[in-house]
Amino acid sequence: MSGFELGIFTTIEESGSTNDQIAITLQLDKHASERLLNALASLGFLTKQNGLYFNTPESFTFLSTKSPDYLGGLMHTNHLWNTWSNLTKVVKTGASAHSTDINERGEEWLFSFISAMHDRAKKQATIQLENVDLSEMNSILDIGGGSGAYSMEFIRKKFEIEATVFDLPNVVHITQQFIDQEGFSGKIKTVAGDYTSDDLPKGFDMVFLSAVIHSNSLEVNQELIKKCFHSLNKNGKILIQDWIMNNERTQPTAGAIFAINMLVGTQAGDCFTEPEVTNMLLAAGFSNITRIEFETGLSQMTAIKV
């Protein structure tokens, strides 16, 4: 992760680079740089021949910005390292390792986070949305939609559908970058706002919340789902995609671990049980609640505004 963060894999030339060249380009201590490069070579992330360091085909493909398959979202993993390392203190105090709101974590943190979510969603969206019935859906509001990856998949499933991504003011310009990059310019709208304090736009056939409710407290989610209800047309549908826990909060395992990620990274986020999500939906006025679970452990819960 340090090699990735420093840009080592991007800096290494195809013809190979010496430690001195890399250290000078990246302004590193030469002695420390050589230790890191040797360790990366020993682990198989680089190769070393006659004092020259080379990327492996895999390290170039995924870790160099010169590659179209560069995994830019890995920088978010680097940020998670910083929060998870405070777990012991967090459990003692109950206070998040992040002292700042997401709006105040800076452009670099935000872009890394949105990139990571985009990489994940691109791989999963086709399977996760495969059985979503869009026959009666003409408009979708993608709340906290980040890069717009799921909106893109909805449009692939039904080209004429109107998709709108609602996200924070300092996120939507990043959203637009991904929309343009993926060839959806003019097909996906963006609306800037904060769902904890602003009303949602109205007149939609579906409201979609993927990886949203785990960032909030039960109380904030209850108010958000009420806003979703008012945002929908009659017979509109809400689709919540998240880790939905059993009553003991021990399964799925990935959800139990992710609850730790929310503990160290947010003020009140958590992974909620099916009864908790069901009660939130019922309290907001929804009915016909259903749930499906994927092999990954993620679930979708849907409900209708009758």
N, C-alpha and C positions, 0 to 999 in steps of 0.2 A: 504493500500500500504506500509506503514512503517513496519507492521507486516510481510509482504511478503519480503520486502527488508532485514529485519533483520534476516530472516530465522526462525522465531518463529514456523511456522507450520511444518517445517521439524524437529525442535529440540524436540517438544513435543512427549513423548513416548506414545505408545499405552495404557500403564497402567496408564497414566496420569503423569504430571510433576508439581512440585511446582514452584512458582515464583522464589524462591531462586535458584533452579536448572537451570531454564531457564536463569536467569540473569547471573549466574556464567558461564554457557556454552557459552553464547553469549557476555559476557563481557559488560553487561548493568548495568546502575544504578538501584538498586533494587526497590527503591520507584517509579521511572519513569516507570520501566518495569511493575510493578503491575497495575498502572493506565491504561497502554495500554492493558494489558491482560484482565482487567475487562471490558474495553470498547468493546474489541473484543467479549467477552462473552455476553455482553448485546446486541450487534448487531447480535448475532447468528453465528458468525464465529468460536467461541469456546464454550464449556460448562465448568462450574465450579461446582465441588462437593467437599465439605469438604477440601477446600484449594488446590485441584488438578485441573489442567486445562487439557482438552481433546480436540482434534480435532473433528469436526463434520465429518460425512462421506463425505460431499461435500468439506470441507476445506482440508481434507487429500487428496482426489482424485485430486484436482486441484492446491493446493497451497504447497504441500509437495514434495520435490525432491525424496522421497522414492516411489512415485506413478508413474506408467508408463504413466498416463494421466496428469502429471504435466504441468501447463501452464507457461513454462519458458518465453514465450514472454511477460508476464505481466511486466517484468522488464523494457521493452521499454516504457510501460505506465507510469512507475515511472519517466523515463527520460523526457517524454512529460510534466509531471507535472511541471518540472523545467523550460521548455521553455515557456509553456502557461502562467505561472505566470508573465511573463515579457511582456504580450500583450500590456498593457497600454503604457509602455515605447517604445515598437516596433512601435506602431501606431504613437507616437509622433516623433520618430526619423527616422523611415523607415529602421532601421538597425536590422538585425536578432539577436535573442537572443543567437544564437550559434556563437561564435567568431572564431571557428575552423572549418576547412574543415572536411568532413566525414572521410578522411584518417587519421586525427589527433585526433579523439575522443576516441581512446583507444580500446583495445581488448574487455573489458567488455561491452562497449557501442555497439560495432559492433555485438558481439555475441547475445546480447539481441535484437537488431534490426532485425537481420537475423532470430532469433528464432520466433519473433513476426510475421514476414512476412510468415514464414513457417507454423505456426499454422493457419493463416488466409487462405493461399493458399490451404492447404490440405482440408479445409472445402469447398472451393469455386470452385476449379479447375474442378471437375467432371462436374458441371453444366455449368460453363463458357466455357468449351471447347467441350461441348456435340455436338454442331452443326458445329464444325470446320472440313472442308473436308480435309482429309489427303491423299486421294487416289492418288494424283499426287505428294505428298511430301515424299521425302526420307531423307531429312536432314533439321534440324532446328537449328538456332542460337538464343539462349535465352539471350538477352542482359540485363545486370543488373539482372541476374537470381537468385541472392542470394542463397537460399538453393537448388535451382534446382527443386522445387516442381512442377512447371508447365512442365518442361522437363520430369519429372517422369510421369505426367498424359498423355503427348503426347505419351510416350512409352507404357503406358497401353492401349491407343487407337490403336496404331500400333506398335507392338513389334519390328519390324525390322528397325524402323526409327532411324537415327543417330542424337543424340542431343548433342549440345555443349553449355555450359554456359560460357558467357563472363562477367567477373566482375573484380573488382579492385584486385591488387596483395595481399592486406591484407584481402580480402574476400574469395578468391577461396579455401584457406585451410579450411575455415569454410564450404564452399560449399561441399568439399569432405567429411567432417564429416557427413553431412546430407545424401549425396549419399550413403555412406557406411552403415549408420544407417538404411536407408529405403530399403536396399537390391538391390541397383542399381550399385554396384561396377562393373566397366568395361563397363557399358552401357551408361554412360554420361561422356563426356569429359569436361575439364575445360580449359579455356584460360585466362590468366591474362592480364589486360590492362585497360587503361582509355579512354573511348570513346570520351572524350573531347580533347584528344591530340594524341591518337594512331589510326591507321587504324584498321578496323575490318577484321577478317579473311573472306575469300571469298569462293564462291562455294556452296551456300546454296539455298534450295528451299523455305524456309520460314525464315523470321526474325521476332522474337516475342519480343515485348516490353510491359511488364506489370508493371504498376506503376513506369514508368521511366520518361515520359515526364513532369510529374508534379514537378519533382525535379529541372528542368532547366528553364532558360530563353527561350524566343521565339527564340532568335538568336542561342543559343546552340542547341536547338532542330532541327532547320533548318539544321545545319551542320551535326548533328547526322543522320537525315533522309536521307541526301545525301549519307552519308557513308553506310547506310543500302541499298540504291539502288545499289551501287557498290558491295556490299557484296552478292547480289542475282544473281542466274542464270537467264537466260531468262525465262519469264513467272513465275518468282518467286513472292511470296506474302509477303507483310508486314502486320503484325497484331498488332495494337496498342490497348491496353486495359487500360482504365483510366477513370477518371471523365471528361466527355465532357459537357461543360456548354452551356446553352442557350445564346442568344446574350446579354441579360441583366446581365448575370453571377449570377443569383439568383436561378436557378434550374439546376440540382437537389440540394436539400437542403444539402445533405451529401457532395456534391462537394463544395458548398459555404463555409461550415464549414471546409472542408479539405484545402481549399485555405488559411484559417487562420493558419492552422497547417504548411503549407509551408511558410507563412509569418514569423512566429516566429522561424522556424527551419532551413530555408535555406536562401541563399543570394539572390536568384532570382526566386525560384520555384513558380508555380502558376497552376491553373486549367484552361484549354484553351477551347475556343468555337469550335463548329464544323467548321465554316468558317476558323478559324485560322489553325486548323489541316489539313483541306482540302487544303488550300493554301500551307502549308509546303510540303504536299505530291505532289501536282502538280509541285511546283518549283523544287523538286528533280527529276522529270521525271516520276512519277507514274501516272497510270490511273485506270479506273474502280473502283472508290472509293465507298465503301458502309459503312453503319453504322447500328449496332443493339444495343439496349439498354436493360439491364436486369432490373428486378423488384427492385433491390437494388439501381438503379440509375447509376451504372457503365455501360460504353459503350465499344464496340469493333468497331474500324474502320479498314477496310482492303483496300488494293490497290494492283495493279498488275504492275510488271515491264514487259512491252510488248517488 
